[in-house]
Each structure stands twice: as C-alpha cells, then as structure tokens.
Amino acid sequence: MLRLRCPILAQLLSSPSASTISPLHRLFSATTPRISPNRSFAVEEYLVSTCGLTRAQALKASTELAHLKSPSNPDAVLAFLVGLGFSRADVAAAANSYLLSSNLERVVKPNVAVLRECGICAGDIVWVLIRVKRILTTCPERVRAMAACAERIGVPRDSGMFRQALRSVVNLGEEEITAKVEYLKNTFSWTDAEVGIAVSTAPMLLQSSKDFLRSRSEFLISEVGLEPAYIPHRSTMLTYSLEGRLRPRYHILKFLKENGLLEHKRSYYSVVLMTEKVFMEKFLCPHNEAAPHLAEDYAAACKGEMPTNLISTSTKKGL
C-alpha cells in the first residue's frame, strides 16, 4: 500500500452560526406545515412537504423516523444543510432518514468539519452526501479513517479526485483494498508504482469487480495492443463501457486506418475520451459517402453486435 503522504487532520472547524436558520425559512416556509406542539409529529407529511420526497419515498423513510416526536431536530439539520448551500432538490436527493434524526452538534457538524479540512467545499459536500449518504451520520472518527484511507491509496486532499476517492473507499476495509491492488498488479502486469498511479487517477477501480477489470485488461492489452505501462496514466479509460464505448470506437478507428480514411493519426485514448457527439462528427459523418454503412455498423457495435464490415482481416494488432 502507498504510504500516507499528508499530515494528520487538523482540529475541527468551528460550527456555522445560528444565522443559517433563516435560509431554511426562505426555502421551505411556503411548503412547511404548521404543527401544533400538542399534536403528534406527522413524519411522512414532513418528508413530503418540507424535504421534497415523493409520497412513496416518504412512506419508506418514515418508518425509520417514527421515534421523532417533533420537527425540532429535522428543522435544525435542514437549516444547517441550507446554510451549506443545499437546495431543496439537493435535500430530496440526499433523503438519508438517519440524517434528520442525527445529533447536529455531536455528529453532523463535526463530520462536515472533517470534510472541510480535507479541502472539500460546500458544493462538493453536497456531491459526497448524495453519493455516500451516511457520511454525515457515521461517527466522526470513521470519516477521518476514510479520509486517511483515501490518502493512503495515493489521492492527496488537494486533489480534485479526493471526493471520488472517499466514495470509493467508504465500504472497503484495508484487506479488501490490499487484495484489489494485488489483483490489479497481476491482471495488468503493473508494478506497485503503476498501480498507485492508476488508482490515484481513477479511485473507482477499487470498487470494480474482477470480471470488469479482467475484461478490460484482455481487450486493451491483448486486442488493442496497448503496453501495460501506458495504461496507468490513462486509467480513466478503464471505467468506460467495454461494449458501449471501448470496443466499438476501436474497431471504427481500425476500419478507417485500414481503408485509408484516417487523415490524421489519433491516439486511441484521445478518441475514447471524446463525447459521443464529437466522435460521430469527426469519425463517422465525414465518411458517409466512402463508407455509407459505417454509422449503422457503429450503432450495432454499441449494442454488442459486431458487423462483419468492422471485423478486420488484418492480423496486425493495435492502431
């Protein structure tokens, strides 16, 4: 495993002031029902009217909040989230019921402080919470451990990939990460350093299945002909769909090259990164007359079919 490269987490940041309650009122006052202190707290209605959940979502979530007797804690949590920049849509997308019942001072605020210390701004905290729903409701020490784990796999806190690294390690223990690193080394014939580069640029590889990784290794190395050492610095290509992107685009490029239709040399990696629109504009549309079947064949290839027109008779590997 790579060594921890950043210092120990600093002390928790001070909590936001109580003035963050007013944005909640501006955001939710039009839809929040007035609940008398003498009446029982209608959890399901609160989730629909205040948090923006659908009736079905609220019904499911309300079973975990049945112990709440008033909206005071949910109101405080929501006010804090609004103060961070959460919109009503963000609140609905985040829909972790434990968050509304978590202790704001002892759990939610300290966890936000840890994320801020990691260089994650308020907008990115929204992103993290939506994808790692319990990151603000677990104990702060657990969040610190996740941050340290993300650093150990080679993603520094000032990296734009740090939030993705947090998402990738959230459900992984040290043994699981070690096992996945060893599998990557063996499958792609990588050194320790090359695995570190690959994981630091595409942390989501740690959550990929063995079959997912093996199929991409076989295709990129054995079929496309890429050198193993070429891939780590471009490991994001491993995250794309094999049948929907990697394989079809490779065969289009190879077809164009073998038929003298590729005017400028293009790296396979740069072509993989192109949006679908740009790829079609550059590699399909200009050849409508010379190869009228190309767009249709490409569409078929993206569905998992490989038209004979795209299957090369050449034995030369790669581009």
C-alpha positions as CSV (number, residue, x, y, z in Angstrom):
1,M,0.0,0.0,0.0
2,L,1.2,3.5,-0.7
3,R,2.3,5.5,2.4
4,L,0.3,8.2,3.9
5,R,1.6,11.4,2.3
6,C,-0.4,14.2,4.2
7,P,-0.3,15.3,7.9
8,I,-2.8,14.3,10.5
9,L,-6.2,16.0,10.2
10,A,-6.3,19.4,11.8
11,Q,-8.8,20.3,14.6
12,L,-12.4,20.6,13.7
13,L,-13.6,23.9,12.3
14,S,-16.0,25.9,14.3
15,S,-19.6,25.4,13.6
16,P,-21.6,27.7,11.4
17,S,-23.6,30.3,13.3
18,A,-27.3,30.1,14.1
19,S,-28.0,32.6,11.4
20,T,-28.2,29.7,8.9
21,I,-31.7,29.1,10.1
22,S,-33.1,32.0,8.1
23,P,-32.3,30.5,4.6
24,L,-34.3,27.4,5.7
25,H,-37.3,29.6,6.3
26,R,-36.9,31.3,3.0
27,L,-36.5,27.9,1.2
28,F,-39.1,25.9,2.9
29,S,-41.6,28.2,4.6
30,A,-44.1,28.1,1.7
31,T,-44.4,24.3,1.9
32,T,-43.8,23.5,5.6
33,P,-47.0,22.7,7.5
34,R,-47.6,24.4,10.8
35,I,-47.6,21.7,13.5
36,S,-49.1,22.4,16.9
37,P,-46.9,21.3,19.9
38,N,-49.9,19.5,21.2
39,R,-50.2,17.3,18.2
40,S,-48.1,14.3,17.3
41,F,-45.4,14.9,14.7
42,A,-46.6,13.8,11.2
43,V,-43.2,12.4,9.9
44,E,-44.5,11.3,6.5
45,E,-46.1,14.6,5.8
46,Y,-43.0,16.5,6.9
47,L,-40.8,14.5,4.5
48,V,-43.1,15.3,1.6
49,S,-43.9,18.9,2.3
50,T,-40.5,20.0,3.7
51,C,-37.9,17.7,2.2
52,G,-39.5,17.3,-1.2
53,L,-39.7,13.5,-1.1
54,T,-42.3,11.6,-3.1
55,R,-45.1,10.0,-1.1
56,A,-43.6,6.6,-1.7
57,Q,-40.2,7.7,-0.6
58,A,-41.6,9.4,2.5
59,L,-43.6,6.3,3.4
60,K,-40.5,4.2,3.3
61,A,-38.3,6.6,5.2
62,S,-40.9,7.5,7.9
63,T,-40.6,4.0,9.4
64,E,-37.0,4.9,10.5
65,L,-38.1,8.2,11.9
66,A,-41.1,7.0,13.9
67,H,-39.3,7.8,17.2
68,L,-39.3,11.6,16.4
69,K,-41.9,13.4,18.4
70,S,-41.4,16.9,16.9
71,P,-39.7,18.6,13.9
72,S,-37.2,20.4,16.0
73,N,-34.2,18.2,15.2
74,P,-35.0,17.7,11.5
75,D,-35.6,21.5,11.2
76,A,-32.2,22.2,12.8
77,V,-30.4,19.7,10.4
78,L,-32.2,21.1,7.4
79,A,-31.3,24.7,8.4
80,F,-27.7,23.6,8.7
81,L,-27.7,22.0,5.2
82,V,-29.3,25.0,3.7
83,G,-26.6,27.1,5.2
84,L,-24.1,24.9,3.4
85,G,-25.7,25.7,0.1
86,F,-28.1,22.7,-0.2
87,S,-31.1,23.4,-2.5
88,R,-34.5,21.8,-2.0
89,A,-33.6,19.3,-4.8
90,D,-30.3,18.5,-3.0
91,V,-32.2,17.8,0.2
92,A,-34.5,15.4,-1.6
93,A,-31.6,13.7,-3.4
94,A,-29.7,13.2,-0.1
95,A,-33.1,11.5,1.6
96,N,-31.0,9.6,4.3
97,S,-33.5,9.4,7.1
98,Y,-30.9,8.9,9.7
99,L,-29.5,12.4,8.8
100,L,-32.7,14.1,10.0
101,S,-32.5,12.3,13.4
102,S,-28.7,12.6,13.9
103,N,-27.3,14.9,16.6
104,L,-26.4,18.1,14.8
105,E,-23.7,19.2,17.3
106,R,-22.1,15.9,18.0
107,V,-22.3,14.2,14.7
108,V,-23.4,16.2,11.6
109,K,-21.3,19.4,12.2
110,P,-18.1,17.6,13.2
111,N,-18.4,15.4,10.1
112,V,-18.8,18.5,7.9
113,A,-15.8,20.0,9.6
114,V,-13.7,16.9,8.8
115,L,-14.7,17.1,5.1
116,R,-13.9,20.8,5.0
117,E,-10.5,20.1,6.5
118,C,-10.0,17.7,3.6
119,G,-10.5,20.6,1.2
120,I,-14.0,19.6,0.2
121,C,-16.0,22.8,-0.3
122,A,-19.7,23.1,0.4
123,G,-20.8,22.3,-3.1
124,D,-18.7,19.2,-3.1
125,I,-20.1,18.2,0.3
126,V,-23.5,18.1,-1.5
127,W,-21.9,15.8,-4.1
128,V,-20.4,13.5,-1.5
129,L,-23.5,13.3,0.7
130,I,-25.7,12.3,-2.3
131,R,-23.4,9.5,-3.3
132,V,-22.2,8.5,0.2
133,K,-25.4,9.0,2.1
134,R,-24.2,8.1,5.6
135,I,-21.0,10.1,5.6
136,L,-22.6,12.7,7.8
137,T,-24.3,10.3,10.1
138,T,-21.5,8.0,11.0
139,C,-19.1,8.8,13.8
140,P,-16.5,11.5,13.0
141,E,-13.7,9.0,13.6
142,R,-15.0,6.9,10.8
143,V,-14.9,9.9,8.4
144,R,-11.4,10.6,9.5
145,A,-10.4,7.0,8.8
146,M,-12.0,7.2,5.3
147,A,-10.0,10.4,4.6
148,A,-6.8,8.7,5.7
149,C,-7.5,5.7,3.6
150,A,-8.1,7.9,0.5
151,E,-4.7,9.4,1.1
152,R,-3.0,6.0,1.5
153,I,-4.2,5.0,-1.9
154,G,-2.4,8.0,-3.3
155,V,-5.0,10.7,-3.6
156,P,-3.9,13.8,-1.7
157,R,-6.6,16.0,-0.1
158,D,-5.9,18.9,-2.5
159,S,-6.7,16.6,-5.5
160,G,-9.9,17.1,-7.4
161,M,-10.2,13.3,-7.2
162,F,-10.3,13.2,-3.4
163,R,-14.1,13.2,-3.2
164,Q,-14.2,10.3,-5.6
165,A,-11.6,8.5,-3.5
166,L,-13.8,8.9,-0.4
167,R,-16.7,7.4,-2.3
168,S,-14.5,4.5,-3.5
169,V,-13.1,3.5,-0.1
170,V,-16.3,4.1,2.0
171,N,-17.3,0.4,2.1
172,L,-13.8,-1.1,1.8
173,G,-11.5,-2.4,4.6
174,E,-7.7,-2.5,4.4
175,E,-7.7,-6.2,3.5
176,E,-10.1,-5.6,0.6
177,I,-8.1,-2.7,-0.7
178,T,-4.8,-4.7,-0.5
179,A,-6.4,-7.6,-2.3
180,K,-7.7,-5.4,-5.1
181,V,-4.3,-3.8,-5.5
182,E,-2.7,-7.2,-5.9
183,Y,-5.3,-8.2,-8.4
184,L,-4.7,-5.0,-10.5
185,K,-0.9,-5.8,-10.4
186,N,-1.4,-9.3,-11.6
187,T,-4.1,-8.6,-14.2
188,F,-2.4,-5.7,-15.9
189,S,1.2,-6.7,-15.2
190,W,1.7,-3.4,-13.3
191,T,4.4,-2.5,-10.7
192,D,3.4,-1.1,-7.3
193,A,4.1,2.4,-8.6
194,E,1.9,1.8,-11.7
195,V,-1.0,0.6,-9.6
196,G,-0.6,3.7,-7.4
197,I,-0.8,5.9,-10.4
198,A,-3.8,4.1,-11.8
199,V,-5.7,4.2,-8.6
200,S,-4.9,7.8,-7.8
201,T,-6.3,8.9,-11.2
202,A,-9.3,6.5,-11.1
203,P,-10.1,5.5,-7.5
204,M,-13.3,3.9,-8.6
205,L,-11.2,1.0,-9.8
206,L,-11.1,-0.2,-6.2
207,Q,-14.8,-1.0,-6.4
208,S,-14.7,-2.6,-9.8
209,S,-15.3,-6.4,-10.0
210,K,-12.6,-8.8,-11.0
211,D,-14.5,-9.6,-14.2
212,F,-14.9,-5.9,-15.0
213,L,-11.1,-5.4,-14.7
214,R,-10.1,-8.7,-16.4
215,S,-12.2,-8.0,-19.5
216,R,-10.6,-4.6,-19.9
217,S,-7.1,-5.9,-19.5
218,E,-7.7,-8.6,-22.1
219,F,-9.2,-6.1,-24.5
220,L,-6.8,-3.2,-24.1
221,I,-3.6,-5.2,-23.9
222,S,-4.3,-8.3,-25.9
223,E,-6.6,-6.9,-28.6
224,V,-5.8,-3.2,-28.9
225,G,-2.1,-3.8,-28.2
226,L,-1.5,-1.2,-25.5
227,E,1.6,-1.6,-23.4
228,P,0.7,-2.2,-19.7
229,A,2.8,0.7,-18.7
230,Y,0.9,3.0,-21.0
231,I,-2.4,2.5,-19.2
232,P,-1.9,3.7,-15.6
233,H,-1.6,7.4,-16.6
234,R,-4.8,7.0,-18.6
235,S,-6.6,4.7,-16.2
236,T,-9.9,6.6,-16.6
237,M,-10.4,4.6,-19.9
238,L,-10.8,1.5,-17.7
239,T,-14.0,3.0,-16.3
240,Y,-15.8,3.2,-19.6
241,S,-18.2,0.7,-21.0
242,L,-16.4,-2.1,-22.9
243,E,-19.2,-2.9,-25.3
244,G,-20.7,0.6,-25.5
245,R,-17.6,2.6,-26.0
246,L,-14.1,1.0,-25.9
247,R,-14.6,-1.8,-28.4
248,P,-16.9,0.0,-31.0
249,R,-14.6,3.0,-31.2
250,Y,-11.5,0.8,-31.5
251,H,-13.0,-1.0,-34.5
252,I,-14.1,2.2,-36.1
253,L,-10.6,3.6,-35.9
254,K,-9.1,0.4,-37.2
255,F,-11.5,0.3,-40.1
256,L,-10.8,3.8,-41.1
257,K,-7.0,3.3,-40.9
258,E,-7.0,0.1,-42.9
259,N,-9.2,1.7,-45.6
260,G,-7.0,4.8,-45.9
261,L,-9.8,7.1,-44.4
262,L,-7.9,8.2,-41.3
263,E,-6.4,11.5,-42.4
264,H,-4.7,12.4,-39.1
265,K,-3.2,10.0,-36.6
266,R,-5.2,9.9,-33.5
267,S,-4.4,8.1,-30.2
268,Y,-7.0,5.6,-29.2
269,Y,-7.1,7.2,-25.7
270,S,-8.0,10.6,-27.0
271,V,-10.8,9.1,-29.1
272,V,-12.2,7.2,-26.1
273,L,-12.4,10.4,-24.2
274,M,-14.5,12.2,-26.8
275,T,-18.2,12.8,-26.3
276,E,-20.5,10.7,-28.5
277,K,-21.4,13.8,-30.5
278,V,-17.8,14.8,-31.2
279,F,-16.8,11.2,-32.1
280,M,-19.6,11.0,-34.6
281,E,-18.8,14.4,-36.1
282,K,-15.1,13.5,-36.6
283,F,-15.1,9.8,-37.4
284,L,-18.5,8.9,-38.9
285,C,-20.1,11.8,-40.6
286,P,-17.2,12.7,-42.9
287,H,-17.2,9.2,-44.4
288,N,-20.9,8.9,-45.3
289,E,-20.1,8.6,-49.0
290,A,-16.9,6.4,-48.8
291,A,-18.4,4.1,-46.1
292,P,-22.2,4.6,-46.0
293,H,-22.6,1.6,-43.7
294,L,-20.3,3.0,-41.0
295,A,-22.8,4.8,-38.8
296,E,-25.1,1.8,-38.9
297,D,-22.3,-0.6,-38.1
298,Y,-21.2,1.6,-35.2
299,A,-24.7,1.7,-33.8
300,A,-24.9,-2.1,-34.0
301,A,-21.4,-2.5,-32.4
302,C,-22.5,-0.3,-29.4
303,K,-25.4,-2.7,-28.9
304,G,-23.0,-5.6,-28.6
305,E,-23.2,-6.8,-32.2
306,M,-20.1,-6.7,-34.3
307,P,-20.9,-6.3,-38.1
308,T,-18.6,-8.1,-40.4
309,N,-17.6,-4.8,-42.1
310,L,-15.8,-3.8,-38.9
311,I,-14.1,-7.1,-38.3
312,S,-10.6,-6.6,-39.7
313,T,-9.0,-9.3,-41.8
314,S,-5.6,-7.9,-40.8
315,T,-3.5,-9.8,-38.3
316,K,-1.7,-6.7,-37.2
317,K,-2.6,-5.8,-33.6
318,G,-3.3,-2.3,-32.5
319,L,-3.6,1.0,-34.2
